[in-house]
Structures are given as C-alpha cells and as structure tokens.
Amino acid sequence: MAAWVLDEQRVWITPRTTAFKVVCEACAEQGVPFPSVEGSLAIDAVRGTVECPRGHRLRVERDGR
C-alpha cells in the first residue's frame, strides 16, 4: 500500500503585506547557509505559493483576522 506524506511549509502574512522574505525551514534543516526565500502576494489575493531556490514549496496565507 502506498503512503502519502504532505510536507508543507506555511507562511502567514499580514493583511496589507505584498512582499516578504522568510526562512525556508526545509533548507535550514538541511544546513543550507542563508536559507531565505523572497516572494510577493497581490493585495487582493488570499493565498498563494512560492518556491525557494532549491525547490521547496511554501504556502502563503494572508491573515484575515
């Protein structure tokens, strides 16, 4: 039987943020120096995705509270 593992990083940004720079936790765990990733999300978007330079996917969520 196949097993599926969903390994996802999630980044929360404030309601008015459009550009951000965060640490890629997967790269940090692998010992990559300066494991940061930059991204942006349109002001009217609620969620999106960005990939680090090494291909790890980060989900971006806008905090609507």
N, CA, C and O atoms as a Maestro MAE file, in Angstrom:
{
 s_m_m2io_version
 :::
 2.0.0
}

f_m_ct {
 s_m_title
 :::
 protein
 m_atom[260] {
  # First column is atom index #
  i_m_mmod_type
  r_m_x_coord
  r_m_y_coord
  r_m_z_coord
  i_m_residue_number
  s_m_chain_name
  s_m_pdb_residue_name
  s_m_pdb_atom_name
  i_m_atomic_number
  :::
  1 25 0.835 -1.171 0.000 1 A "MET " " N  " 7
  2 3 0.000 0.000 0.000 1 A "MET " " CA " 6
  3 2 0.887 1.244 0.000 1 A "MET " " C  " 6
  4 15 1.871 1.305 0.737 1 A "MET " " O  " 8
  5 25 0.548 2.213 -0.807 2 A "ALA " " N  " 7
  6 3 1.317 3.457 -0.890 2 A "ALA " " CA " 6
  7 2 0.966 4.376 0.269 2 A "ALA " " C  " 6
  8 15 -0.175 4.420 0.730 2 A "ALA " " O  " 8
  9 25 1.955 5.095 0.721 3 A "ALA " " N  " 7
  10 3 1.740 6.080 1.780 3 A "ALA " " CA " 6
  11 2 2.063 7.462 1.228 3 A "ALA " " C  " 6
  12 15 3.078 7.656 0.559 3 A "ALA " " O  " 8
  13 25 1.206 8.394 1.511 4 A "TRP " " N  " 7
  14 3 1.401 9.770 1.043 4 A "TRP " " CA " 6
  15 2 1.748 10.653 2.226 4 A "TRP " " C  " 6
  16 15 1.106 10.594 3.275 4 A "TRP " " O  " 8
  17 25 2.769 11.468 2.043 5 A "VAL " " N  " 7
  18 3 3.177 12.401 3.085 5 A "VAL " " CA " 6
  19 2 3.082 13.805 2.510 5 A "VAL " " C  " 6
  20 15 3.673 14.108 1.474 5 A "VAL " " O  " 8
  21 25 2.338 14.647 3.191 6 A "LEU " " N  " 7
  22 3 2.227 16.039 2.780 6 A "LEU " " CA " 6
  23 2 3.147 16.847 3.674 6 A "LEU " " C  " 6
  24 15 2.854 17.062 4.850 6 A "LEU " " O  " 8
  25 25 4.242 17.287 3.122 7 A "ASP " " N  " 7
  26 3 5.231 18.049 3.872 7 A "ASP " " CA " 6
  27 2 5.184 19.467 3.342 7 A "ASP " " C  " 6
  28 15 5.780 19.763 2.306 7 A "ASP " " O  " 8
  29 25 4.498 20.328 4.025 8 A "GLU " " N  " 7
  30 3 4.250 21.671 3.531 8 A "GLU " " CA " 6
  31 2 4.655 22.713 4.558 8 A "GLU " " C  " 6
  32 15 4.412 22.566 5.756 8 A "GLU " " O  " 8
  33 25 5.271 23.753 4.064 9 A "GLN " " N  " 7
  34 3 5.590 24.890 4.905 9 A "GLN " " CA " 6
  35 2 4.518 25.941 4.680 9 A "GLN " " C  " 6
  36 15 4.049 26.132 3.558 9 A "GLN " " O  " 8
  37 25 4.139 26.609 5.732 10 A "ARG " " N  " 7
  38 3 3.120 27.643 5.622 10 A "ARG " " CA " 6
  39 2 3.657 28.946 6.183 10 A "ARG " " C  " 6
  40 15 4.262 28.975 7.255 10 A "ARG " " O  " 8
  41 25 3.430 30.015 5.451 11 A "VAL " " N  " 7
  42 3 3.853 31.356 5.847 11 A "VAL " " CA " 6
  43 2 2.607 32.217 5.976 11 A "VAL " " C  " 6
  44 15 1.786 32.268 5.060 11 A "VAL " " O  " 8
  45 25 2.462 32.888 7.100 12 A "TRP " " N  " 7
  46 3 1.338 33.801 7.304 12 A "TRP " " CA " 6
  47 2 1.842 35.223 7.152 12 A "TRP " " C  " 6
  48 15 2.867 35.586 7.728 12 A "TRP " " O  " 8
  49 25 1.122 36.036 6.375 13 A "ILE " " N  " 7
  50 3 1.484 37.442 6.211 13 A "ILE " " CA " 6
  51 2 0.310 38.304 6.668 13 A "ILE " " C  " 6
  52 15 -0.829 37.841 6.724 13 A "ILE " " O  " 8
  53 25 0.598 39.548 6.990 14 A "THR " " N  " 7
  54 3 -0.435 40.466 7.464 14 A "THR " " CA " 6
  55 2 -1.341 40.892 6.307 14 A "THR " " C  " 6
  56 15 -0.972 40.739 5.143 14 A "THR " " O  " 8
  57 25 -2.512 41.421 6.616 15 A "PRO " " N  " 7
  58 3 -3.472 41.776 5.575 15 A "PRO " " CA " 6
  59 2 -2.960 42.756 4.521 15 A "PRO " " C  " 6
  60 15 -3.433 42.717 3.385 15 A "PRO " " O  " 8
  61 25 -2.018 43.627 4.854 16 A "ARG " " N  " 7
  62 3 -1.565 44.629 3.896 16 A "ARG " " CA " 6
  63 2 -0.180 44.347 3.318 16 A "ARG " " C  " 6
  64 15 0.342 45.156 2.552 16 A "ARG " " O  " 8
  65 25 0.413 43.231 3.668 17 A "THR " " N  " 7
  66 3 1.736 42.871 3.149 17 A "THR " " CA " 6
  67 2 1.629 42.362 1.715 17 A "THR " " C  " 6
  68 15 0.743 41.570 1.391 17 A "THR " " O  " 8
  69 25 2.539 42.824 0.861 18 A "THR " " N  " 7
  70 3 2.574 42.315 -0.511 18 A "THR " " CA " 6
  71 2 3.902 41.640 -0.829 18 A "THR " " C  " 6
  72 15 3.943 40.749 -1.679 18 A "THR " " O  " 8
  73 25 4.974 42.033 -0.179 19 A "ALA " " N  " 7
  74 3 6.294 41.430 -0.412 19 A "ALA " " CA " 6
  75 2 6.846 40.936 0.920 19 A "ALA " " C  " 6
  76 15 6.610 41.547 1.963 19 A "ALA " " O  " 8
  77 25 7.576 39.834 0.881 20 A "PHE " " N  " 7
  78 3 8.085 39.249 2.116 20 A "PHE " " CA " 6
  79 2 9.375 38.481 1.844 20 A "PHE " " C  " 6
  80 15 9.675 38.114 0.708 20 A "PHE " " O  " 8
  81 25 10.121 38.252 2.908 21 A "LYS " " N  " 7
  82 3 11.328 37.429 2.881 21 A "LYS " " CA " 6
  83 2 11.280 36.566 4.127 21 A "LYS " " C  " 6
  84 15 11.188 37.082 5.241 21 A "LYS " " O  " 8
  85 25 11.343 35.246 3.946 22 A "VAL " " N  " 7
  86 3 11.213 34.312 5.060 22 A "VAL " " CA " 6
  87 2 12.286 33.232 4.970 22 A "VAL " " C  " 6
  88 15 12.966 33.095 3.953 22 A "VAL " " O  " 8
  89 25 12.423 32.475 6.045 23 A "VAL " " N  " 7
  90 3 13.357 31.353 6.091 23 A "VAL " " CA " 6
  91 2 12.657 30.110 5.570 23 A "VAL " " C  " 6
  92 15 11.529 29.814 5.966 23 A "VAL " " O  " 8
  93 25 13.320 29.387 4.688 24 A "CYS " " N  " 7
  94 3 12.831 28.085 4.240 24 A "CYS " " CA " 6
  95 2 13.292 27.079 5.288 24 A "CYS " " C  " 6
  96 15 14.482 26.784 5.398 24 A "CYS " " O  " 8
  97 25 12.347 26.560 6.048 25 A "GLU " " N  " 7
  98 3 12.675 25.636 7.135 25 A "GLU " " CA " 6
  99 2 13.300 24.335 6.616 25 A "GLU " " C  " 6
  100 15 14.169 23.762 7.272 25 A "GLU " " O  " 8
  101 25 12.866 23.873 5.452 26 A "ALA " " N  " 7
  102 3 13.432 22.639 4.887 26 A "ALA " " CA " 6
  103 2 14.919 22.828 4.587 26 A "ALA " " C  " 6
  104 15 15.726 21.941 4.865 26 A "ALA " " O  " 8
  105 25 15.280 23.970 4.025 27 A "CYS " " N  " 7
  106 3 16.698 24.260 3.745 27 A "CYS " " CA " 6
  107 2 17.478 24.415 5.038 27 A "CYS " " C  " 6
  108 15 18.605 23.932 5.147 27 A "CYS " " O  " 8
  109 25 16.884 25.089 6.021 28 A "ALA " " N  " 7
  110 3 17.555 25.281 7.306 28 A "ALA " " CA " 6
  111 2 17.863 23.934 7.956 28 A "ALA " " C  " 6
  112 15 18.943 23.746 8.515 28 A "ALA " " O  " 8
  113 25 16.911 22.992 7.883 29 A "GLU " " N  " 7
  114 3 17.121 21.657 8.449 29 A "GLU " " CA " 6
  115 2 18.227 20.908 7.726 29 A "GLU " " C  " 6
  116 15 18.889 20.057 8.321 29 A "GLU " " O  " 8
  117 25 18.436 21.213 6.442 30 A "GLN " " N  " 7
  118 3 19.480 20.559 5.653 30 A "GLN " " CA " 6
  119 2 20.830 21.255 5.799 30 A "GLN " " C  " 6
  120 15 21.819 20.822 5.206 30 A "GLN " " O  " 8
  121 25 20.876 22.335 6.587 31 A "GLY " " N  " 7
  122 3 22.129 23.028 6.825 31 A "GLY " " CA " 6
  123 2 22.535 24.004 5.735 31 A "GLY " " C  " 6
  124 15 23.699 24.397 5.662 31 A "GLY " " O  " 8
  125 25 21.598 24.401 4.892 32 A "VAL " " N  " 7
  126 3 21.886 25.369 3.826 32 A "VAL " " CA " 6
  127 2 22.143 26.734 4.471 32 A "VAL " " C  " 6
  128 15 21.322 27.206 5.257 32 A "VAL " " O  " 8
  129 25 23.278 27.375 4.146 33 A "PRO " " N  " 7
  130 3 23.528 28.700 4.718 33 A "PRO " " CA " 6
  131 2 22.594 29.739 4.100 33 A "PRO " " C  " 6
  132 15 22.343 29.718 2.895 33 A "PRO " " O  " 8
  133 25 22.086 30.636 4.925 34 A "PHE " " N  " 7
  134 3 21.182 31.711 4.494 34 A "PHE " " CA " 6
  135 2 19.985 31.155 3.714 34 A "PHE " " C  " 6
  136 15 19.813 31.473 2.537 34 A "PHE " " O  " 8
  137 25 19.166 30.333 4.357 35 A "PRO " " N  " 7
  138 3 18.072 29.641 3.661 35 A "PRO " " CA " 6
  139 2 16.818 30.494 3.468 35 A "PRO " " C  " 6
  140 15 15.722 30.082 3.847 35 A "PRO " " O  " 8
  141 25 16.977 31.673 2.883 36 A "SER " " N  " 7
  142 3 15.831 32.558 2.745 36 A "SER " " CA " 6
  143 2 15.207 32.475 1.354 36 A "SER " " C  " 6
  144 15 15.835 32.059 0.380 36 A "SER " " O  " 8
  145 25 13.958 32.886 1.309 37 A "VAL " " N  " 7
  146 3 13.217 32.938 0.055 37 A "VAL " " CA " 6
  147 2 12.397 34.231 0.066 37 A "VAL " " C  " 6
  148 15 11.809 34.595 1.085 37 A "VAL " " O  " 8
  149 25 12.366 34.909 -1.061 38 A "GLU " " N  " 7
  150 3 11.579 36.127 -1.200 38 A "GLU " " CA " 6
  151 2 10.376 35.847 -2.078 38 A "GLU " " C  " 6
  152 15 10.436 35.031 -2.997 38 A "GLU " " O  " 8
  153 25 9.288 36.529 -1.786 39 A "GLY " " N  " 7
  154 3 8.097 36.343 -2.584 39 A "GLY " " CA " 6
  155 2 7.174 37.535 -2.475 39 A "GLY " " C  " 6
  156 15 7.455 38.502 -1.767 39 A "GLY " " O  " 8
  157 25 6.070 37.448 -3.188 40 A "SER " " N  " 7
  158 3 5.065 38.501 -3.130 40 A "SER " " CA " 6
  159 2 3.689 37.885 -3.323 40 A "SER " " C  " 6
  160 15 3.543 36.792 -3.871 40 A "SER " " O  " 8
  161 25 2.696 38.609 -2.860 41 A "LEU " " N  " 7
  162 3 1.312 38.189 -2.994 41 A "LEU " " CA " 6
  163 2 0.497 39.448 -3.259 41 A "LEU " " C  " 6
  164 15 0.574 40.416 -2.503 41 A "LEU " " O  " 8
  165 25 -0.276 39.430 -4.326 42 A "ALA " " N  " 7
  166 3 -1.100 40.583 -4.668 42 A "ALA " " CA " 6
  167 2 -2.003 40.947 -3.493 42 A "ALA " " C  " 6
  168 15 -2.465 40.069 -2.765 42 A "ALA " " O  " 8
  169 25 -2.250 42.224 -3.314 43 A "ILE " " N  " 7
  170 3 -3.022 42.698 -2.167 43 A "ILE " " CA " 6
  171 2 -4.427 42.096 -2.117 43 A "ILE " " C  " 6
  172 15 -4.996 41.966 -1.034 43 A "ILE " " O  " 8
  173 25 -4.994 41.730 -3.259 44 A "ASP " " N  " 7
  174 3 -6.341 41.165 -3.269 44 A "ASP " " CA " 6
  175 2 -6.352 39.631 -3.219 44 A "ASP " " C  " 6
  176 15 -7.421 39.021 -3.237 44 A "ASP " " O  " 8
  177 25 -5.181 39.012 -3.157 45 A "ALA " " N  " 7
  178 3 -5.091 37.546 -3.075 45 A "ALA " " CA " 6
  179 2 -5.101 37.102 -1.617 45 A "ALA " " C  " 6
  180 15 -4.551 37.779 -0.748 45 A "ALA " " O  " 8
  181 25 -5.721 35.976 -1.361 46 A "VAL " " N  " 7
  182 3 -5.806 35.430 -0.002 46 A "VAL " " CA " 6
  183 2 -4.709 34.406 0.252 46 A "VAL " " C  " 6
  184 15 -4.212 34.284 1.372 46 A "VAL " " O  " 8
  185 25 -4.332 33.666 -0.799 47 A "ARG " " N  " 7
  186 3 -3.287 32.653 -0.641 47 A "ARG " " CA " 6
  187 2 -2.529 32.481 -1.946 47 A "ARG " " C  " 6
  188 15 -2.991 32.871 -3.019 47 A "ARG " " O  " 8
  189 25 -1.358 31.886 -1.820 48 A "GLY " " N  " 7
  190 3 -0.532 31.614 -2.981 48 A "GLY " " CA " 6
  191 2 0.595 30.679 -2.588 48 A "GLY " " C  " 6
  192 15 0.617 30.158 -1.472 48 A "GLY " " O  " 8
  193 25 1.523 30.467 -3.495 49 A "THR " " N  " 7
  194 3 2.680 29.624 -3.207 49 A "THR " " CA " 6
  195 2 3.936 30.286 -3.749 49 A "THR " " C  " 6
  196 15 3.889 31.108 -4.663 49 A "THR " " O  " 8
  197 25 5.054 29.904 -3.160 50 A "VAL " " N  " 7
  198 3 6.360 30.359 -3.612 50 A "VAL " " CA " 6
  199 2 7.320 29.200 -3.395 50 A "VAL " " C  " 6
  200 15 7.144 28.409 -2.469 50 A "VAL " " O  " 8
  201 25 8.335 29.096 -4.246 51 A "GLU " " N  " 7
  202 3 9.349 28.053 -4.083 51 A "GLU " " CA " 6
  203 2 10.687 28.690 -3.770 51 A "GLU " " C  " 6
  204 15 11.031 29.745 -4.303 51 A "GLU " " O  " 8
  205 25 11.439 28.035 -2.897 52 A "CYS " " N  " 7
  206 3 12.783 28.501 -2.603 52 A "CYS " " CA " 6
  207 2 13.681 28.118 -3.787 52 A "CYS " " C  " 6
  208 15 13.264 27.347 -4.651 52 A "CYS " " O  " 8
  209 25 14.901 28.647 -3.834 53 A "PRO " " N  " 7
  210 3 15.801 28.318 -4.942 53 A "PRO " " CA " 6
  211 2 16.123 26.822 -5.065 53 A "PRO " " C  " 6
  212 15 16.571 26.376 -6.121 53 A "PRO " " O  " 8
  213 25 15.899 26.045 -3.999 54 A "ARG " " N  " 7
  214 3 16.181 24.616 -4.033 54 A "ARG " " CA " 6
  215 2 14.927 23.779 -4.309 54 A "ARG " " C  " 6
  216 15 14.981 22.550 -4.272 54 A "ARG " " O  " 8
  217 25 13.807 24.440 -4.585 55 A "GLY " " N  " 7
  218 3 12.597 23.741 -4.987 55 A "GLY " " CA " 6
  219 2 11.604 23.389 -3.898 55 A "GLY " " C  " 6
  220 15 10.609 22.715 -4.166 55 A "GLY " " O  " 8
  221 25 11.854 23.832 -2.674 56 A "HIS " " N  " 7
  222 3 10.889 23.567 -1.606 56 A "HIS " " CA " 6
  223 2 9.717 24.542 -1.747 56 A "HIS " " C  " 6
  224 15 9.915 25.738 -1.963 56 A "HIS " " O  " 8
  225 25 8.517 24.025 -1.625 57 A "ARG " " N  " 7
  226 3 7.313 24.842 -1.793 57 A "ARG " " CA " 6
  227 2 6.835 25.381 -0.446 57 A "ARG " " C  " 6
  228 15 6.766 24.654 0.545 57 A "ARG " " O  " 8
  229 25 6.510 26.664 -0.436 58 A "LEU " " N  " 7
  230 3 5.958 27.317 0.746 58 A "LEU " " CA " 6
  231 2 4.583 27.862 0.384 58 A "LEU " " C  " 6
  232 15 4.418 28.519 -0.645 58 A "LEU " " O  " 8
  233 25 3.613 27.592 1.221 59 A "ARG " " N  " 7
  234 3 2.265 28.107 1.020 59 A "ARG " " CA " 6
  235 2 2.158 29.437 1.752 59 A "ARG " " C  " 6
  236 15 2.542 29.545 2.916 59 A "ARG " " O  " 8
  237 25 1.639 30.443 1.069 60 A "VAL " " N  " 7
  238 3 1.484 31.784 1.652 60 A "VAL " " CA " 6
  239 2 0.007 32.021 1.919 60 A "VAL " " C  " 6
  240 15 -0.836 31.854 1.037 60 A "VAL " " O  " 8
  241 25 -0.288 32.410 3.146 61 A "GLU " " N  " 7
  242 3 -1.674 32.684 3.551 61 A "GLU " " CA " 6
  243 2 -1.739 34.097 4.116 61 A "GLU " " C  " 6
  244 15 -0.890 34.500 4.911 61 A "GLU " " O  " 8
  245 25 -2.755 34.843 3.695 62 A "ARG " " N  " 7
  246 3 -2.970 36.180 4.234 62 A "ARG " " CA " 6
  247 2 -3.836 36.067 5.481 62 A "ARG " " C  " 6
  248 15 -4.915 35.475 5.448 62 A "ARG " " O  " 8
  249 25 -3.356 36.638 6.579 63 A "ASP " " N  " 7
  250 3 -4.071 36.607 7.848 63 A "ASP " " CA " 6
  251 2 -5.246 37.579 7.761 63 A "ASP " " C  " 6
  252 15 -5.050 38.786 7.618 63 A "ASP " " O  " 8
  253 25 -6.464 37.052 7.849 64 A "GLY " " N  " 7
  254 3 -7.646 37.885 7.722 64 A "GLY " " CA " 6
  255 2 -8.322 38.234 9.024 64 A "GLY " " C  " 6
  256 15 -9.433 38.763 9.024 64 A "GLY " " O  " 8
  257 25 -7.675 37.951 10.124 65 A "ARG " " N  " 7
  258 3 -8.292 38.238 11.431 65 A "ARG " " CA " 6
  259 2 -8.352 39.693 11.731 65 A "ARG " " C  " 6
  260 15 -8.843 40.085 12.790 65 A "ARG " " O  " 8
  :::
 }
 m_bond[259] {
  # First column is bond index #
  i_m_from
  i_m_to
  i_m_order
  :::
  1 1 2 1
  2 2 3 1
  3 3 4 2
  4 3 5 1
  5 5 6 1
  6 6 7 1
  7 7 8 2
  8 7 9 1
  9 9 10 1
  10 10 11 1
  11 11 12 2
  12 11 13 1
  13 13 14 1
  14 14 15 1
  15 15 16 2
  16 15 17 1
  17 17 18 1
  18 18 19 1
  19 19 20 2
  20 19 21 1
  21 21 22 1
  22 22 23 1
  23 23 24 2
  24 23 25 1
  25 25 26 1
  26 26 27 1
  27 27 28 2
  28 27 29 1
  29 29 30 1
  30 30 31 1
  31 31 32 2
  32 31 33 1
  33 33 34 1
  34 34 35 1
  35 35 36 2
  36 35 37 1
  37 37 38 1
  38 38 39 1
  39 39 40 2
  40 39 41 1
  41 41 42 1
  42 42 43 1
  43 43 44 2
  44 43 45 1
  45 45 46 1
  46 46 47 1
  47 47 48 2
  48 47 49 1
  49 49 50 1
  50 50 51 1
  51 51 52 2
  52 51 53 1
  53 53 54 1
  54 54 55 1
  55 55 56 2
  56 55 57 1
  57 57 58 1
  58 58 59 1
  59 59 60 2
  60 59 61 1
  61 61 62 1
  62 62 63 1
  63 63 64 2
  64 63 65 1
  65 65 66 1
  66 66 67 1
  67 67 68 2
  68 67 69 1
  69 69 70 1
  70 70 71 1
  71 71 72 2
  72 71 73 1
  73 73 74 1
  74 74 75 1
  75 75 76 2
  76 75 77 1
  77 77 78 1
  78 78 79 1
  79 79 80 2
  80 79 81 1
  81 81 82 1
  82 82 83 1
  83 83 84 2
  84 83 85 1
  85 85 86 1
  86 86 87 1
  87 87 88 2
  88 87 89 1
  89 89 90 1
  90 90 91 1
  91 91 92 2
  92 91 93 1
  93 93 94 1
  94 94 95 1
  95 95 96 2
  96 95 97 1
  97 97 98 1
  98 98 99 1
  99 99 100 2
  100 99 101 1
  101 101 102 1
  102 102 103 1
  103 103 104 2
  104 103 105 1
  105 105 106 1
  106 106 107 1
  107 107 108 2
  108 107 109 1
  109 109 110 1
  110 110 111 1
  111 111 112 2
  112 111 113 1
  113 113 114 1
  114 114 115 1
  115 115 116 2
  116 115 117 1
  117 117 118 1
  118 118 119 1
  119 119 120 2
  120 119 121 1
  121 121 122 1
  122 122 123 1
  123 123 124 2
  124 123 125 1
  125 125 126 1
  126 126 127 1
  127 127 128 2
  128 127 129 1
  129 129 130 1
  130 130 131 1
  131 131 132 2
  132 131 133 1
  133 133 134 1
  134 134 135 1
  135 135 136 2
  136 135 137 1
  137 137 138 1
  138 138 139 1
  139 139 140 2
  140 139 141 1
  141 141 142 1
  142 142 143 1
  143 143 144 2
  144 143 145 1
  145 145 146 1
  146 146 147 1
  147 147 148 2
  148 147 149 1
  149 149 150 1
  150 150 151 1
  151 151 152 2
  152 151 153 1
  153 153 154 1
  154 154 155 1
  155 155 156 2
  156 155 157 1
  157 157 158 1
  158 158 159 1
  159 159 160 2
  160 159 161 1
  161 161 162 1
  162 162 163 1
  163 163 164 2
  164 163 165 1
  165 165 166 1
  166 166 167 1
  167 167 168 2
  168 167 169 1
  169 169 170 1
  170 170 171 1
  171 171 172 2
  172 171 173 1
  173 173 174 1
  174 174 175 1
  175 175 176 2
  176 175 177 1
  177 177 178 1
  178 178 179 1
  179 179 180 2
  180 179 181 1
  181 181 182 1
  182 182 183 1
  183 183 184 2
  184 183 185 1
  185 185 186 1
  186 186 187 1
  187 187 188 2
  188 187 189 1
  189 189 190 1
  190 190 191 1
  191 191 192 2
  192 191 193 1
  193 193 194 1
  194 194 195 1
  195 195 196 2
  196 195 197 1
  197 197 198 1
  198 198 199 1
  199 199 200 2
  200 199 201 1
  201 201 202 1
  202 202 203 1
  203 203 204 2
  204 203 205 1
  205 205 206 1
  206 206 207 1
  207 207 208 2
  208 207 209 1
  209 209 210 1
  210 210 211 1
  211 211 212 2
  212 211 213 1
  213 213 214 1
  214 214 215 1
  215 215 216 2
  216 215 217 1
  217 217 218 1
  218 218 219 1
  219 219 220 2
  220 219 221 1
  221 221 222 1
  222 222 223 1
  223 223 224 2
  224 223 225 1
  225 225 226 1
  226 226 227 1
  227 227 228 2
  228 227 229 1
  229 229 230 1
  230 230 231 1
  231 231 232 2
  232 231 233 1
  233 233 234 1
  234 234 235 1
  235 235 236 2
  236 235 237 1
  237 237 238 1
  238 238 239 1
  239 239 240 2
  240 239 241 1
  241 241 242 1
  242 242 243 1
  243 243 244 2
  244 243 245 1
  245 245 246 1
  246 246 247 1
  247 247 248 2
  248 247 249 1
  249 249 250 1
  250 250 251 1
  251 251 252 2
  252 251 253 1
  253 253 254 1
  254 254 255 1
  255 255 256 2
  256 255 257 1
  257 257 258 1
  258 258 259 1
  259 259 260 2
  :::
 }
}
